[in-house]
Structure formats: structure tokens, C-alpha cells
């Protein structure tokens, strides 16, 4: 445990905030994030061709990219253990904001999801994702081996269940659904018993008919239409059919930048938000689409590597949670776009238009980069790295 004591002493000496962390951050992950950000701005620049907005999408996205970059840099410079110590405060604040949405929120596209304070507004559900990650990291690192006891295991579901229930009330099924894999991944990383997870999965499957009865009619329609979109090609199946046509029309090399016809002639709704990947595939083709997917692969794999190499369990938990959030968004969004999952409101990181989501994406990138930086500091302090550092709670 001597290396862990060295870590505590070093953090106390260097303070909570250290700008030098920016120099020590992983280059590959940062390069992948920058490349995806550029791809997103260029794609939205193309999407702005057919948009009717006072301020073009890409201009707003550049502003959010700047703000998100600042937030990511702050998270990188801060001691991740300090942020985890504040997790209960973040968690309670996110719950309060989610309750405020249900009382005073603005209704957009059939859901009461926005909270506005004068000219400033946003979706608290986006920030609740990150608050849940830090809260679970705080909880698991506090109880340690007791996560293998069933009551402590169940308490994690209560912690995650409160924001999930509030988000479902908006209703926002996509965001609520996202928090489930985050919880399961972090439970697994924390060292829970696998049969506990298996028991929960079986219980969820058994309760599926009850869950189906609680869905809104439009949510049921999306799932039923997914099975046979041709049954209502001009109505409920329109989005699914058009997104597959748009992706397929790009061919191998695409129609060319800003030359997409399916999107710019308004055959495909929401091509600047949830279906931005369709626009990319139409204009850049298979080559451009797979290049972006490869960049996501680099981002997520580097994030997993950094999480695994974190000197402490709490850092590994934060990194794994952030990777799960972004990875789930990428997988589900692209799966919906190519027609292998029913339509759900899941945007694509870096590419989809949206302020709250973009800020959350950048904060996740900052969280992934922050958890492995202490190992880099040891090289300058003469601490022996020949042996791997013990990870508290790892089994």
C-alpha cells in the first residue's frame, strides 16, 4: 500500500487543482476527441444548408464545443478524488433539478425535459448521467467489499432508481434506459457477485409485461413499427424507412460534402440531431462513416485502458462509467440509424446538435482523461512504477 500512500501525499502537496494535468493527459484519446469534434462541426455545417435558423447549427455547436472544452479541462485539472468526495452534493442537486423539471419544465417534442432560468436553459437529465457516475463511484469506494452483500448491492439500484424514475416521468425513455447499463457496468467493476446481477436480469425479464403496460402509446408504436416499418410507410414507419434509404444512398464514397439529397430535401426529419449519422453516411459514404466509427473505437478503447490503469478503484469506476455512457450512445444511435433497433431519442456524441448533450459529452471525456493522470506524475517524482499499483477493492 506504499504507492497509495505516496499518491495521497502527492495530491495533498500538489493541491486539488493542477494545470499540469493537461500536459499529462492521454494524447490518443484527446486526438480522437478533437477529430470527432471537427467531424461534428463539418457535418452540422452541411446540415445547416437546409435549416431555417437565425443562428446556424454549426455556429452554436462551436460555442458549445468551446464551453465543453473548458469544462473538460477543469475536470482534468481537478483531483478526481475531490470530485468523487462531492458526489453526494452533485447527486442531490441533480435530483432537485429533475424534480424542478417536472414542476416548471418546458415541454419540447411531447416531453417536459427543459428547465429555463431566463436566457439560460438546458436538460438536467444530461447532467444527471454524470452525477450518477460520481455518486456510484463514491458509494462503491465507500462500502468496498460489502458490495458483495445483497443489501448493499440492492442499495445501488435505489441510488440509480431515483433519477431513472424522475426521468421516466418526463417522459424520456432513452436517457432513463441509458442509466441501466451504467449501473450494471459499475456494479461489475466494483466486484459484486455475478449471480446477483443474473438474478436482477431474470427479475427484469419476468417484469417485462408490466413494463410494457407502463409505456406511452407513442413508445409502444415505435417498437411495434420497428418490426414492420412498411406497415405504415407514410406515418409511423417513415423515419425508419427514410434513415435506411439515406444511409444506403451514400454508397462507398458518398454523394459529396453538402450534396445529400435525402437530408437537404427534407425526406429525413431530425437529420441534424438524432439522425446526424444518416447525413454523414449519405455525403461521405461507407468510407467516411467507418472512419468516424473507427475514431469512436479509439476514443472508447483508450478510455477503457485509462480506466483500467487508474491507481485506485474509484478512478476505475469513474472511467468505466464515462466510457459506458458514450459507448451506449454511439452503439444505440448508429444501430437505430441502420435500422436494427427501434427509434429512440439517443443522440450521437460530438455530432448531434444539442447544447446540454454536448457539454455532458465533453465532461465525460474530461472524466476519462482525469482518472489515469496520477500515474504520469509518479515518473517525475521518482516513484517506482516497476510493479503495478494495488487497486483498492479490486478482486
Secondary structure, 3 states (H helix, E strand, C coil): CHHHHHHHHHHHHHCCECCCHHHHCCHHHHHHHHHHHHHHHHHHHHHHHHCCCCCCHHHHHHHHHHHHHHHHHHHHHECHHHHHHCHHHHHHHHHHHHHHHHHHCEEECCEEEEEEECCEEECHHHHHHHHHHHHHHHHHHHHHHHHHCHHHHHHHHHHHHHHHHHHHCCCCHHHHHHHHHHHHHHHHHHCCCHHHHHHHHHHHHHCHHHHHHHCCHHHHHHHHHHHCHHHHCCCCCHHHHHHHHHHHHCCCCCCCCCCCHHHHCCCCCCCCCCCHHHHHHHHHHHHHHHHHHHHHHHHHHHHHHHHHCCCCHHHHHHHHHHHHHHHHHHHHHHHHHCCCCCCCCCCCCCCCCCHHHHHHHHHHHHHHHHCCHHHHHHHHHCCCCCCCCCCCCCC
